[in-house]
Amino acid sequence: MLAIRHVTGYAAVGAAVLALTLAGCGGGGGGSGGGTSSTPSGGSTQSSGSAQSGTTGSATSMLTTANVAKLGTVVTDGKGYVLYRFDADSANPTKVSCYNTCATVWPAATTQGNVTTKGIDKSLVSTVKRTDGGTQITLAGWPLYRYSKDDAPKEPYGQGVDGTWFAVTPSGAKITTPASTAPTPTSSSTSTGGGGY
Protein backbone atom coordinates (compact mmCIF):
# COMPACT_ATOMS: atom_id res chain seq x y z
CA MET A 1 0.00 0.00 0.00
CA LEU A 2 2.84 2.38 0.87
CA ALA A 3 4.65 1.54 -2.40
CA ILE A 4 1.52 2.34 -4.42
CA ARG A 5 1.27 5.77 -2.73
CA HIS A 6 4.91 6.50 -3.57
CA VAL A 7 4.45 5.54 -7.24
CA THR A 8 1.30 7.68 -7.49
CA GLY A 9 3.12 10.62 -5.88
CA TYR A 10 6.02 10.32 -8.34
CA ALA A 11 3.61 10.21 -11.28
CA ALA A 12 1.86 13.39 -10.08
CA VAL A 13 5.18 15.21 -9.63
CA GLY A 14 6.32 14.09 -13.09
CA ALA A 15 3.10 15.37 -14.68
CA ALA A 16 3.49 18.73 -12.92
CA VAL A 17 7.11 19.09 -14.06
CA LEU A 18 6.11 18.23 -17.64
CA ALA A 19 3.31 20.83 -17.59
CA LEU A 20 5.64 23.54 -16.27
CA THR A 21 8.30 22.66 -18.83
CA LEU A 22 5.82 22.94 -21.70
CA ALA A 23 4.45 26.23 -20.36
CA GLY A 24 7.93 27.74 -20.33
CA CYS A 25 8.78 26.72 -23.89
CA GLY A 26 7.29 29.66 -25.68
CA GLY A 27 6.03 32.90 -24.24
CA GLY A 28 5.70 34.24 -27.69
CA GLY A 29 8.00 32.54 -30.11
CA GLY A 30 7.29 31.47 -33.58
CA GLY A 31 6.50 28.03 -34.70
CA SER A 32 7.57 26.19 -37.74
CA GLY A 33 5.15 24.42 -39.93
CA GLY A 34 3.90 24.38 -43.44
CA GLY A 35 3.07 27.65 -45.08
CA THR A 36 -0.27 28.63 -46.46
CA SER A 37 -1.34 31.26 -48.88
CA SER A 38 -4.48 33.20 -49.59
CA THR A 39 -5.71 36.22 -51.41
CA PRO A 40 -6.44 39.03 -48.94
CA SER A 41 -9.75 40.07 -50.45
CA GLY A 42 -11.93 37.04 -50.05
CA GLY A 43 -10.54 34.90 -52.87
CA SER A 44 -9.76 31.23 -52.76
CA THR A 45 -7.39 29.79 -50.22
CA GLN A 46 -4.56 27.45 -50.93
CA SER A 47 -2.60 25.30 -48.53
CA SER A 48 0.84 23.80 -48.76
CA GLY A 49 3.01 21.79 -46.42
CA SER A 50 2.39 18.65 -44.45
CA ALA A 51 -0.40 18.31 -41.95
CA GLN A 52 0.46 19.44 -38.44
CA SER A 53 -1.16 18.45 -35.23
CA GLY A 54 -2.09 21.22 -32.85
CA THR A 55 -4.74 23.63 -31.79
CA THR A 56 -7.16 25.06 -34.30
CA GLY A 57 -7.45 28.32 -32.37
CA SER A 58 -10.13 30.56 -30.96
CA ALA A 59 -13.28 30.64 -33.09
CA THR A 60 -14.98 33.96 -33.82
CA SER A 61 -17.43 35.13 -36.43
CA MET A 62 -16.92 38.87 -35.99
CA LEU A 63 -14.13 41.41 -36.23
CA THR A 64 -14.69 44.77 -34.63
CA THR A 65 -12.64 47.63 -33.19
CA ALA A 66 -11.97 48.99 -29.72
CA ASN A 67 -10.11 51.95 -28.31
CA VAL A 68 -7.28 50.67 -26.09
CA ALA A 69 -5.31 53.05 -23.85
CA LYS A 70 -1.92 54.04 -25.32
CA LEU A 71 -2.54 51.98 -28.48
CA GLY A 72 -5.54 53.72 -30.00
CA THR A 73 -8.01 51.86 -32.22
CA VAL A 74 -7.24 48.15 -32.48
CA VAL A 75 -8.98 45.16 -34.05
CA THR A 76 -10.73 42.80 -31.64
CA ASP A 77 -12.77 39.66 -31.92
CA GLY A 78 -16.51 39.62 -31.26
CA LYS A 79 -15.90 39.34 -27.50
CA GLY A 80 -13.60 42.35 -27.41
CA TYR A 81 -10.28 40.50 -27.13
CA VAL A 82 -7.36 42.21 -28.88
CA LEU A 83 -6.11 40.50 -32.05
CA TYR A 84 -2.46 40.42 -33.07
CA ARG A 85 -0.26 39.74 -36.08
CA PHE A 86 3.11 37.97 -36.09
CA ASP A 87 6.17 39.31 -37.92
CA ALA A 88 7.27 35.77 -38.87
CA ASP A 89 4.09 35.41 -40.94
CA SER A 90 3.64 37.18 -44.26
CA ALA A 91 0.76 38.92 -46.01
CA ASN A 92 1.67 38.60 -49.69
CA PRO A 93 1.39 35.72 -50.07
CA THR A 94 -0.36 34.93 -46.81
CA LYS A 95 1.78 32.56 -44.73
CA VAL A 96 1.06 31.12 -41.29
CA SER A 97 4.08 30.13 -39.21
CA CYS A 98 2.66 29.78 -35.67
CA TYR A 99 1.88 26.13 -34.88
CA ASN A 100 2.26 23.65 -32.00
CA THR A 101 3.44 25.34 -28.76
CA CYS A 102 3.34 28.75 -30.42
CA ALA A 103 -0.32 28.18 -31.27
CA THR A 104 -1.08 27.29 -27.65
CA VAL A 105 0.26 30.65 -26.46
CA TRP A 106 -1.07 32.50 -29.52
CA PRO A 107 -4.34 30.81 -30.57
CA ALA A 108 -5.30 31.52 -34.15
CA ALA A 109 -8.42 33.63 -34.66
CA THR A 110 -10.40 31.04 -36.56
CA THR A 111 -13.86 30.91 -38.04
CA GLN A 112 -16.28 28.18 -39.07
CA GLY A 113 -18.24 30.35 -41.47
CA ASN A 114 -18.62 33.91 -42.67
CA VAL A 115 -16.91 36.71 -40.77
CA THR A 116 -18.86 39.91 -40.15
CA THR A 117 -17.12 43.22 -39.56
CA LYS A 118 -17.84 46.42 -37.67
CA GLY A 119 -15.50 49.37 -38.26
CA ILE A 120 -13.30 47.34 -40.63
CA ASP A 121 -13.40 47.28 -44.44
CA LYS A 122 -14.89 43.88 -45.30
CA SER A 123 -12.78 43.70 -48.49
CA LEU A 124 -9.63 43.44 -46.32
CA VAL A 125 -10.91 40.36 -44.49
CA SER A 126 -10.33 36.84 -45.75
CA THR A 127 -9.34 33.42 -44.42
CA VAL A 128 -6.47 30.99 -44.85
CA LYS A 129 -6.47 27.24 -44.29
CA ARG A 130 -4.03 26.22 -41.55
CA THR A 131 -2.07 23.01 -41.91
CA ASP A 132 -3.41 21.91 -38.49
CA GLY A 133 -6.96 21.98 -39.83
CA GLY A 134 -8.39 25.34 -38.80
CA THR A 135 -9.56 28.22 -40.98
CA GLN A 136 -7.75 31.35 -39.78
CA ILE A 137 -9.03 34.88 -40.31
CA THR A 138 -6.72 37.28 -42.12
CA LEU A 139 -6.75 41.08 -42.32
CA ALA A 140 -4.98 42.67 -45.30
CA GLY A 141 -3.41 39.25 -45.79
CA TRP A 142 -2.03 38.97 -42.22
CA PRO A 143 -3.18 35.98 -40.13
CA LEU A 144 -4.78 37.09 -36.85
CA TYR A 145 -4.21 35.66 -33.35
CA ARG A 146 -5.33 36.03 -29.75
CA TYR A 147 -2.84 36.04 -26.84
CA SER A 148 -3.53 33.44 -24.17
CA LYS A 149 -2.49 35.81 -21.35
CA ASP A 150 -5.10 38.42 -22.30
CA ASP A 151 -7.75 37.32 -19.81
CA ALA A 152 -10.21 40.18 -20.34
CA PRO A 153 -11.44 42.25 -23.30
CA LYS A 154 -9.21 45.16 -24.39
CA GLU A 155 -6.17 43.82 -22.50
CA PRO A 156 -3.12 44.15 -24.79
CA TYR A 157 -0.61 42.03 -22.85
CA GLY A 158 0.61 40.56 -26.13
CA GLN A 159 1.65 43.94 -27.52
CA GLY A 160 5.32 43.89 -28.49
CA VAL A 161 6.07 40.43 -27.06
CA ASP A 162 9.47 39.26 -28.35
CA GLY A 163 9.49 42.29 -30.65
CA THR A 164 7.44 40.24 -33.14
CA TRP A 165 3.80 40.31 -31.96
CA PHE A 166 1.72 43.44 -32.45
CA ALA A 167 -1.89 44.58 -32.13
CA VAL A 168 -3.49 45.41 -35.48
CA THR A 169 -5.15 48.56 -36.83
CA PRO A 170 -8.37 48.28 -38.88
CA SER A 171 -6.25 48.53 -42.06
CA GLY A 172 -4.09 45.55 -41.02
CA ALA A 173 -1.03 47.61 -40.06
CA LYS A 174 0.82 46.73 -36.88
CA ILE A 175 0.78 49.07 -33.90
CA THR A 176 4.31 49.55 -32.58
CA THR A 177 3.48 51.75 -29.58
CA PRO A 178 4.29 49.94 -26.32
CA ALA A 179 1.24 49.12 -24.22
CA SER A 180 1.38 50.57 -20.73
CA THR A 181 -0.54 47.59 -19.35
CA ALA A 182 1.72 44.96 -20.88
CA PRO A 183 3.88 43.09 -18.37
CA THR A 184 7.63 43.28 -18.89
CA PRO A 185 8.72 40.06 -20.62
CA THR A 186 11.12 37.89 -18.65
CA SER A 187 13.69 35.52 -20.07
CA SER A 188 11.61 32.55 -18.95
CA SER A 189 8.48 33.79 -20.73
CA THR A 190 9.92 34.80 -24.06
CA SER A 191 11.45 32.97 -26.92
CA THR A 192 14.19 34.14 -29.22
CA GLY A 193 13.53 31.91 -32.15
CA GLY A 194 11.15 29.89 -34.22
CA GLY A 195 10.56 26.21 -34.07
CA GLY A 196 7.27 24.51 -33.47
CA TYR A 197 7.88 22.54 -30.32
PyMOL commands that set and color helices and strands:
alter all, ss='L'
color gray80, all
select helices_A, chain A and resi 2-23+101-105+122-124+161-163
alter helices_A, ss='H'
color red, helices_A
select strands_A, chain A and resi 36-38+45-47+58-59+62-68+72-77+84-86+90-91+94-95+109-110+116-117+125-129+135-139+142-143+165-167
alter strands_A, ss='S'
color yellow, strands_A
deselect
rebuild
show_as cartoon
